[in-house]
Amino acid sequence: MGSEKMYTKHKIGKKVDPSNPDTVPKFVDELPIPSVAKPREVVKGSPYYEIAMKQIQHQYHSFFPLTTVWGYDGLQPGPTIKVRKNEKIYVRWKNKLPRKHLLPIDRTLHESAGPPDVRTVVHLHGANVAWESDGHPEAWFSRDFAETGSTFKRQVYEYTNRQMGATLWYHDHAIGITRLNVYAGLAGFYLIEDPVEKHLKLPRGDYDIPLMIQDRSFRSDGSLQYPENTTPPAPVNPSVQPFFAGNTIAVNGKIWPKLTVEPRKYRFRILNASNTTAYTLRLGDERVFYQIATDGGLMERPVELTDLPLEPAERSELIIDFSKHKGKKMILQNTNDDGNMGVIMRFDVLLPLKGMDSGEIPRKLISDEEILDEKQADKTRLLKLDAIEDEYKRPVLLLDDRMWHDPVTEKPVIGDTEVWKFVNVTNFAHPMHVHLIQFKILHRTPFDLERFNQDGHIQYTGPPIKPEIHERGWKDTVKAEPGMVTSVIMKFTENPGEYVWHCHILEHEDYDMMRPMRVVEKEKS
C-alpha cells in the first residue's frame, strides 16, 4: 500500500502528510491529561504498583494514522504516579516489550551488540532513593527479567519519597539505548505532594495539569522517524547521532494540541522530555506568568516571568491566570524557533467559570532554611565537558576526559558538602544531571578557553554571573553554558551506593557523556 493512501484529508480538503509539518493543522486535538496510576495492593503497609512497558498503537494527531510506540502501562505518556511526601511505595516495573527494537540500534555502543535488543531500566529522575532502586544504567532487564545487567539487584523498586514535594519524572535509562527507549515513548510523571501546599491555596484538582513537551518526527505512514545514520554517514550503520531535533512538538502525546480552560488560575507542571531540544516558553504577546517551582520543588517566592528557558529534563511549575482573557485564544510559543517548532500548544479560554476561583499566587511559598555555603564546602571538583573523535570520525562527548567504563573518580562522602564546577570547553550547552541529590546553582563564570586548552589553568575573564531568576530553587539539572564554568553546590545526606552523573542530551549520554559516581560512608576515626 503506497504512502499516498496513508494520508488523511482534513476538513479543508488538504492532505496531511505526517512527515511534512507544513501540512499538519495545529490545535485540532484537545490536550489529554495523563491518567493516575492506582496501586494493586498494600505490601508491608505501603502501596504496591505494577507498571508494564508495552508496545501499543497511539494516535498523535486526529489526522494521523496510528503510530507504533512504547508506553508504560501501554500509555503515552505513562500513568502519573502521585505520592505524598515521606510515603513509601513499591513499584514492579515489568518489561513486556517485543524482543526486536522499534528503532535502529548502533551495535558499537555499550552492551548494544546484543542480544537482548530490548533492554530497559527505570530511573526516577530527581529522586532521593537507594541506589538499587535508582535505575542504574547497567541494572537493565529484558522481557520478563530473562536477562539482566551487571548491577541489577531487584525486581521491585522502593521509593521512600523523603524529600520536598516536587514534579519528578520517570524514564528509561538503559545503557547505550536510552535515547531510543525514551524516544519510543518510555516516560511519565511522578508527583510528590507536600502537606505545606494545602495552606498555600494553589490551583489544584482539575486546575493542576502536567505538560510533557517532546519533539517528534514521522514518516508519511505515521511511524516514528529517528535517523539511522549521521550526516554525512558514518561508516557504521546504524550509527548514534550527535543530537536529535524533531520537526513537530507533542504535548502529553498529542501534536500541537489545544487546552480549553476556564477564566481562572491554573497550575502547570512543565517538563522538557525531549532528547536534545531546548525550549524557551512564552505566552503570546509576552503575557506574564508566575513560576512557583523548579526541579526539586517550591521556590521561596513566586517569580514573575514572560519567558522561561527549559533544557532537556528540566521541570518548572507555573501559575497562569486566565481570568482577564475570557474568550481569547493564547498560544504557548517556543521563541528558540520561528517556524513550526516555534509553536507548542494553545490555550482557549472558552469554558464557563465553575464556582469561585479560590486559587492564589502567594507572596511567599516556603522558607528555605538549608543554606549551603561555598566557603564551607568539604570538596570542590573541576569537571571538564569535552569531545573527541572515535575511530569512525564520530564525536564522542566526554566528562573529565573519561569514558563510561573508566574507573570511578567521583566518590562523595555522606555528610559532605561538595561544589562541582562544570568547565564547558565545547561550543554548545549541556544540561548536566546528578542522580540522588538536588543542588543549588551558585554562578557561571566566563574563562579563557585558549589558556585552559594550553595548560589546564582556569583564567577567569569576568565576574561570576548569578543564576537566572527562574533557576534559583532546588535543581537536579543545570545548563552548563559553553565557555563558562558553571558551579553548583550539593550536600550528600544518605543512601551510599552506585549512582551516575551525565549530560541529559540523550544522544550524548549514550556516547559517552555519563560517568559513575560512588557515594560512600564517612570513615570512622
KETI-195114 format. One line per field, with one value per residue (C-alpha): residue in one letter; residue number from 1; x, y, z. Coordinates in steps of 0.5 Angstrom, whole numbers, plus 2048, in hexadecimal, padded with zeros to 3 digits. Layout:
// KETI-195114
rest c(a|...) $
nr c(NUM|...) $
x c(X|...) $
y c(Y|...) $
z c(Z|...) $
//
This chain:
// KETI-195114
rest c(m|g|s|e|k|m|y|t|k|h|k|i|g|k|k|v|d|p|s|n|p|d|t|v|p|k|f|v|d|e|l|p|i|p|s|v|a|k|p|r|e|v|v|k|g|s|p|y|y|e|i|a|m|k|q|i|q|h|q|y|h|s|f|f|p|l|t|t|v|w|g|y|d|g|l|q|p|g|p|t|i|k|v|r|k|n|e|k|i|y|v|r|w|k|n|k|l|p|r|k|h|l|l|p|i|d|r|t|l|h|e|s|a|g|p|p|d|v|r|t|v|v|h|l|h|g|a|n|v|a|w|e|s|d|g|h|p|e|a|w|f|s|r|d|f|a|e|t|g|s|t|f|k|r|q|v|y|e|y|t|n|r|q|m|g|a|t|l|w|y|h|d|h|a|i|g|i|t|r|l|n|v|y|a|g|l|a|g|f|y|l|i|e|d|p|v|e|k|h|l|k|l|p|r|g|d|y|d|i|p|l|m|i|q|d|r|s|f|r|s|d|g|s|l|q|y|p|e|n|t|t|p|p|a|p|v|n|p|s|v|q|p|f|f|a|g|n|t|i|a|v|n|g|k|i|w|p|k|l|t|v|e|p|r|k|y|r|f|r|i|l|n|a|s|n|t|t|a|y|t|l|r|l|g|d|e|r|v|f|y|q|i|a|t|d|g|g|l|m|e|r|p|v|e|l|t|d|l|p|l|e|p|a|e|r|s|e|l|i|i|d|f|s|k|h|k|g|k|k|m|i|l|q|n|t|n|d|d|g|n|m|g|v|i|m|r|f|d|v|l|l|p|l|k|g|m|d|s|g|e|i|p|r|k|l|i|s|d|e|e|i|l|d|e|k|q|a|d|k|t|r|l|l|k|l|d|a|i|e|d|e|y|k|r|p|v|l|l|l|d|d|r|m|w|h|d|p|v|t|e|k|p|v|i|g|d|t|e|v|w|k|f|v|n|v|t|n|f|a|h|p|m|h|v|h|l|i|q|f|k|i|l|h|r|t|p|f|d|l|e|r|f|n|q|d|g|h|i|q|y|t|g|p|p|i|k|p|e|i|h|e|r|g|w|k|d|t|v|k|a|e|p|g|m|v|t|s|v|i|m|k|f|t|e|n|p|g|e|y|v|w|h|c|h|i|l|e|h|e|d|y|d|m|m|r|p|m|r|v|v|e|k|e|k|s) $
nr c(1|2|3|4|5|6|7|8|9|10|11|12|13|14|15|16|17|18|19|20|21|22|23|24|25|26|27|28|29|30|31|32|33|34|35|36|37|38|39|40|41|42|43|44|45|46|47|48|49|50|51|52|53|54|55|56|57|58|59|60|61|62|63|64|65|66|67|68|69|70|71|72|73|74|75|76|77|78|79|80|81|82|83|84|85|86|87|88|89|90|91|92|93|94|95|96|97|98|99|100|101|102|103|104|105|106|107|108|109|110|111|112|113|114|115|116|117|118|119|120|121|122|123|124|125|126|127|128|129|130|131|132|133|134|135|136|137|138|139|140|141|142|143|144|145|146|147|148|149|150|151|152|153|154|155|156|157|158|159|160|161|162|163|164|165|166|167|168|169|170|171|172|173|174|175|176|177|178|179|180|181|182|183|184|185|186|187|188|189|190|191|192|193|194|195|196|197|198|199|200|201|202|203|204|205|206|207|208|209|210|211|212|213|214|215|216|217|218|219|220|221|222|223|224|225|226|227|228|229|230|231|232|233|234|235|236|237|238|239|240|241|242|243|244|245|246|247|248|249|250|251|252|253|254|255|256|257|258|259|260|261|262|263|264|265|266|267|268|269|270|271|272|273|274|275|276|277|278|279|280|281|282|283|284|285|286|287|288|289|290|291|292|293|294|295|296|297|298|299|300|301|302|303|304|305|306|307|308|309|310|311|312|313|314|315|316|317|318|319|320|321|322|323|324|325|326|327|328|329|330|331|332|333|334|335|336|337|338|339|340|341|342|343|344|345|346|347|348|349|350|351|352|353|354|355|356|357|358|359|360|361|362|363|364|365|366|367|368|369|370|371|372|373|374|375|376|377|378|379|380|381|382|383|384|385|386|387|388|389|390|391|392|393|394|395|396|397|398|399|400|401|402|403|404|405|406|407|408|409|410|411|412|413|414|415|416|417|418|419|420|421|422|423|424|425|426|427|428|429|430|431|432|433|434|435|436|437|438|439|440|441|442|443|444|445|446|447|448|449|450|451|452|453|454|455|456|457|458|459|460|461|462|463|464|465|466|467|468|469|470|471|472|473|474|475|476|477|478|479|480|481|482|483|484|485|486|487|488|489|490|491|492|493|494|495|496|497|498|499|500|501|502|503|504|505|506|507|508|509|510|511|512|513|514|515|516|517|518|519|520|521|522|523|524|525) $
x c(800|803|804|7FF|7FA|7FC|7FB|7F5|7F1|7EE|7E8|7EB|7ED|7F4|7F8|7FC|803|806|80D|80B|80A|807|801|7FF|7FA|7FB|7F6|7F2|7F2|7F1|7F6|7F6|7F7|7FB|7F8|7FA|7FD|7F9|7FC|7FB|7FB|7FF|805|808|804|806|802|805|804|806|807|809|80C|808|808|802|7FF|7FE|7FB|7FF|7FA|7F3|7F5|7FB|7FB|7FC|804|807|80A|80C|809|809|802|801|800|804|806|806|801|802|805|802|805|805|80C|80F|80A|80E|80C|80E|80E|80F|811|80F|813|80D|810|812|818|81A|81B|817|81D|824|829|830|834|83A|838|838|834|830|834|82E|82A|826|824|81F|822|81E|81F|81B|81E|81A|81D|81E|81D|821|821|825|82A|827|820|823|823|82B|82C|82F|82A|826|821|81E|817|814|81B|81E|825|827|82D|833|831|829|827|820|819|815|818|817|815|816|814|818|818|814|80E|810|80F|813|813|815|818|81C|824|827|82E|82F|828|825|824|820|81C|819|818|814|810|812|811|80C|80B|80C|809|80B|805|807|803|806|802|7FB|7FC|7FE|7F7|7FB|7F7|7F5|7F1|7EF|7F3|7F9|7FC|802|805|80A|80E|811|813|812|813|80F|80F|809|806|805|80B|810|816|81D|824|827|82E|831|832|837|836|83B|83E|83A|833|82E|832|831|82F|833|82C|825|820|819|814|80E|80C|808|805|802|803|7FF|802|800|7FA|7F6|7F3|7EC|7EC|7E8|7EA|7EE|7F4|7F8|7FE|802|808|80C|811|816|816|81A|820|824|820|820|81A|818|811|80D|806|803|804|809|804|806|806|809|80E|80D|812|818|81A|81B|814|811|816|816|811|80E|812|80E|810|80F|814|816|81C|81C|821|820|81E|81D|816|812|80C|808|801|7FE|7F8|7F3|7EE|7EE|7EF|7E8|7E6|7ED|7F2|7F9|7FF|805|80B|812|816|81C|819|815|812|80D|812|810|809|808|800|7FA|7F6|7EF|7EB|7E4|7E2|7DD|7E0|7DE|7DD|7E1|7E9|7EC|7F3|7F8|7FF|802|807|80B|80C|810|816|81C|820|826|82C|832|838|83D|843|841|841|845|847|847|847|849|846|847|842|846|845|84A|849|849|84C|846|847|840|840|841|83F|843|842|849|84D|84A|845|840|844|84A|84B|846|849|843|843|83E|83E|838|837|83C|83A|83D|83E|83E|841|83F|844|841|846|841|83D|836|833|832|82C|830|82C|82F|82B|829|829|826|82B|82B|82F|834|836|839|840|843|84A|850|84F|855|859|855|857|85E|860|859|859|853|854|84D|84B|846|842|83D|836|831|82C|826|81F|81C|821|823|81F|821|823|826|827|82B|82D|835|836|83C|842|83F|841|83A|83B|835|835|832|832|832|82E|82C|82C|833|834|835|832|833|834|833|831|82A|82A|829|82D|833|831|831|838|83C|83A|838|83C|83B|83B|83C|839|83D|83C|841|847|846|84C) $
y c(800|807|80C|810|80C|80D|815|817|81D|822|827|82C|826|827|820|81F|81C|81B|81B|823|827|82D|828|827|82B|82E|82E|828|824|825|824|81D|81D|817|812|811|80A|806|801|7FA|7F8|7FA|7F7|7F8|7FD|801|802|7FD|7FE|7FA|7FE|7FA|7FD|7FB|7FC|800|804|80B|811|817|81B|81A|81A|816|80E|80A|80A|804|807|804|806|805|801|802|809|80F|813|80D|80E|813|811|815|814|818|81B|815|810|80A|806|800|7FF|7F9|7FB|7F6|7F5|7F3|7F6|7F2|7EF|7F3|7FA|7FF|804|803|800|802|7FC|7FF|802|7FF|7F9|7FA|7F4|7F0|7EC|7EE|7F4|7F7|7F9|7FD|800|806|80C|810|817|81C|816|815|80E|808|806|7FF|803|809|805|805|804|7FD|7FB|7F9|7F4|7F0|7EE|7EA|7EB|7E5|7E9|7EE|7F3|7F3|7F8|7F5|7F4|7F4|7F3|7F7|7FE|802|80A|80D|814|817|81E|824|824|824|823|81D|818|811|80F|809|809|803|804|805|806|80B|810|80A|808|80F|811|80B|80D|80B|811|813|818|817|81C|81C|820|824|826|82D|82E|82D|834|838|838|836|834|82C|826|828|82E|82B|828|825|826|822|825|821|822|81C|81B|816|812|813|80D|810|80C|80F|811|811|812|80B|80F|815|81B|819|812|80F|808|804|803|805|80A|80E|815|81B|81E|81D|823|821|826|825|826|822|824|81E|819|81E|822|82A|829|82E|82E|831|835|839|840|83F|83D|836|833|830|82B|82B|826|826|81F|820|81C|822|828|82E|833|83A|83B|841|842|846|84E|84D|84C|84B|844|842|83D|839|833|831|829|828|82B|832|838|83D|842|842|845|84A|848|849|844|83D|839|831|82D|825|822|829|82A|830|832|838|83B|83E|843|843|847|84D|849|846|845|845|840|840|83D|83A|83B|839|83F|83B|83A|83E|838|832|831|838|835|831|831|836|837|839|83D|83B|837|83A|83B|836|838|83E|83E|83D|83B|841|843|843|848|843|83C|838|83A|837|836|832|837|834|838|837|839|833|82E|828|827|82A|827|829|825|826|826|824|820|81B|817|810|80B|80C|814|815|81A|816|81B|81A|81C|81E|81A|814|80F|80B|805|808|807|80C|812|816|813|818|816|816|81C|820|827|827|82C|82A|82E|82C|82F|82F|82F|82D|832|830|830|829|828|825|820|81D|817|816|81E|825|82A|832|836|83A|83E|83E|841|842|840|840|83A|83A|83B|835|830|832|830|82F|835|839|840|844|849|84C|84C|847|847|846|840|843|844|83E|839|83C|836|82F|82C|825|827|82D|830|831|836|836|83A|83A|837|835|834|830|82E|828|824|81C|81A|813|80D|80B|807|807|80D|811|818|81A|81E|81E|81E|817|816|819|815|80E|810|811|817|813|812|80D|810|80C|80F|80D|80D|811|80D|80C|810) $
z c(800|7FE|803|7FF|802|809|808|80B|809|80E|80D|809|804|804|805|80C|80B|812|80F|80D|813|80E|80C|813|816|81D|823|821|827|82E|833|836|83E|840|844|84B|84D|852|857|856|85D|864|866|86C|86E|867|861|85B|854|84E|847|841|83B|835|82D|82B|825|827|823|824|820|81D|816|817|816|81D|81F|822|828|82F|836|83D|83E|837|837|834|839|83E|844|849|850|856|85D|863|866|86A|868|866|860|85C|854|850|849|844|83D|839|832|82C|82B|825|826|823|821|81D|823|822|824|825|82C|833|833|82D|829|82C|82D|830|82B|830|837|83C|843|846|849|84E|84C|852|857|85D|85D|85F|859|858|856|852|84B|84B|843|844|848|842|841|83B|83A|840|843|83F|83E|843|843|848|84D|84D|854|855|851|856|857|85D|85D|864|862|867|864|862|85E|857|850|84E|848|847|840|83D|83F|83C|83A|833|830|835|82F|82B|831|833|82C|82B|831|838|83C|841|847|84E|853|85B|85E|864|86A|86A|863|867|86A|864|860|85A|854|855|852|84B|84B|84D|846|844|83D|83A|834|82F|827|822|81B|817|810|80C|80E|815|818|81D|819|81C|818|816|815|815|810|80D|80E|813|810|816|814|818|81C|822|821|824|825|823|821|81F|81B|81F|826|82A|831|835|82F|82A|824|825|82A|82D|834|835|83C|841|842|849|84B|849|84C|846|848|841|83F|83A|838|831|82F|82D|82C|831|831|833|835|834|835|82E|82F|834|83A|841|844|84B|84D|853|853|850|84F|856|859|85B|85B|861|85D|856|850|84B|844|83D|83A|83D|83A|83B|83A|839|83F|843|846|848|84B|849|84B|845|847|841|845|841|83A|839|832|830|82D|82F|82C|830|82C|82B|82A|828|821|81D|818|81A|820|823|825|82B|82C|82D|833|831|837|835|83B|840|847|84B|852|855|853|85A|858|85A|858|85F|860|864|862|867|86C|869|86F|86D|86B|867|868|862|867|86C|866|868|861|85A|854|84D|848|840|83B|834|82E|82A|823|823|81E|819|81A|81E|824|82B|830|837|83E|841|83B|83E|83B|83E|840|842|84A|84F|850|854|85B|85F|867|86A|86F|86A|866|85F|85A|853|84D|846|841|83B|835|830|82B|82E|834|838|83D|843|847|84E|851|858|85A|859|859|858|852|855|84F|848|846|840|83F|83A|835|832|838|83B|835|835|83D|840|844|845|844|845|840|844|84B|84D|84A|84F|84C|849|84D|84A|84D|854|857|858|852|84F|848|846|840|83F|83A|835|837|83E|845|848|84F|853|85B|85E|864|865|86B|86A|865|864|85D|856|852|84C|849|842|83D|83B|834|833|82D|831|837|833|830|834|839|83F|845|84B|852|858|85F|865|86C|870|873|87B|87E) $
//
